[in-house]
Amino acid sequence: MALHSDLAQVTDRIAKRSAKTRSAYLDRMNAARKNGPNRAHLTCGNQAHAYAPMADDQERLIAGQAGNIGIITAYNDMLSAHQPFQQYPNLIKDTARRAGGTAQVAAGVPAMCDGITQGQTGMELSLFSRDAIAMSAGIGLSHNVFDSTVYLGVCDKIVPGMVIAAATFGHLPAVFLPAGPMTTGQGNDEKAKIRQRFAEGKADRFDLMASEMASYHGPGTCTFYGTANTNQMLMEFMGLHLPGSSFVNPNTPLRDALTEHGARRALEISDLGDEYIPVSHVLDEKAYVNGIVGLMATGGSTNLLIHLIAMARASGIILDWSDFAAVSAAIPLLTRVYPNGLADVNHFHAAGGLGLVIAELLNAGLLHDDTQTIVGGGLNEYTKDPKLVDGKLAWHDGVTTALNEKIIASVATPFQSAGGLSDLKGNLGSAVMKISAVAPERRIITAPVRVFRDQQPVLDAFRAGEFDKDVVVVVRYQGPRANGMPELHNLTPCLAVLQERGVKVALVTDGRMSGASGKVPAAIHVTPEALDNGPIAYLQDGDIVTVDAVTGVLSVGDNAIFAREINHPDLSSNDIGLGRELFDLFRKNAGPAETGASVFNF
């Protein structure tokens, strides 16, 4: 099927916009490759330090004729999604030995959980942890003794940080190996109801704790379709995962077989293997467009509107929000996974999963099918399912129709004719809104604003009954430079309660919302942020604001407000406590959300 003309135009526009930066990037990667397997160029002393702990692998490392895999791991045993990675390095090392190669843990990178820090001070380090992860991985790979790389990470900032690092070391192949989702626990709809009851004072903390523990109950990724699972989708759509590997549960024979195969594949595609596939060849314009298509077709997390831009810039490719909006207009919504439905990712995987969604899109000309991937072929390989039969892993043709049509739709009969994103612009700046879970009648609101500078006063006003009529809630000074751009997840339950009471409500913020949020219309990532004298800094209670996700408008009705004097609040309390002192350099140098909110100057 010929590629849809709109996708062809977006891809061409990105390529032209990125011609200079992409060319310079590829020149750097080619120069890095010319040195060959770099450990051969190290001094004997350099090499001895690297090989000293490697026991039986030392001779192969010294010979330098077999590939050496650098493992970047986000293992810790506090995060359910990353706890399964504890056993991966030994599994990868044993597999590499059997294949004639070697593997070493090059670096451990930090991995924080937004679920733990939501509404807490630690959340102000969350976004910046992405760039810290990229730097940590870069430090490990700077030892320059690796022919290929394997990345072990799943959650919100971890995968984007790892992709930034992989792109920076783009002359090396990169295989991303996931851990998989935890098994299904309490239904997401029931969990949301308990949270709303708690917000209204109709449930106590014991009820809430029991509900949360029933939802998050074991090893693996949280099962809703938030940022972590959106990351996993992207890695398949962009060709960095093995086909069908994203949503296989942890600690199962199939999961282990996929990990072993990934290790072998990392050796095969090194410069010492039979087919050299550096990650710089995988992460091109087409791969990023495919990632955006996947984001829109599945109603994925809004956090990727920042992360994909940062990842792409590390690859020499310049994306902007207009690209996302253009793709969204051309791509139908094909999945209903919580918060855009009742199913979780296990249900989605059982109904046909990513392989079926990719097949639907390919058959309609809605994906580039000729991209480079770690398996060597294009995305057609990603329509297949991995199966373990008599102890042997093989890929088989996937299903051609959904096994549950309430979870996965066809392109012919989608859940929505366009994807789940609206790009908003107006005299209040630029913003984006995830609309896949927002009811159509709630996508336009014109109402007086209530202005706040953080979450807690909003919750206090809600509990005091102050929101008794239509309102646009503005929460500002939440941008990257103000306080690290934390997610404002604590606002979702109370704003959802207002909607159920018949109040029309929208959120406008220069901060972020959780990838698990959705049914409340939220114009997020507002740029410029308030601290940069962005237009939202001029707003006062009672100003009439329009949030229109249908025509893409974010505006205040009276331009006279911009004659007001801006009085920024004292934000010095954002500078200290729980490690925030260590990230002062990040806050001062962070770019705007629309360029990835990154400290890197790609």
Summary of the structure (lengths in Angstrom):
residues: 602
radius of gyration: 23.7
end to end distance: 35.3
largest distance: 74.9
contacts: 2262
relative contact order: 0.11
helix: 45%
strand: 15%
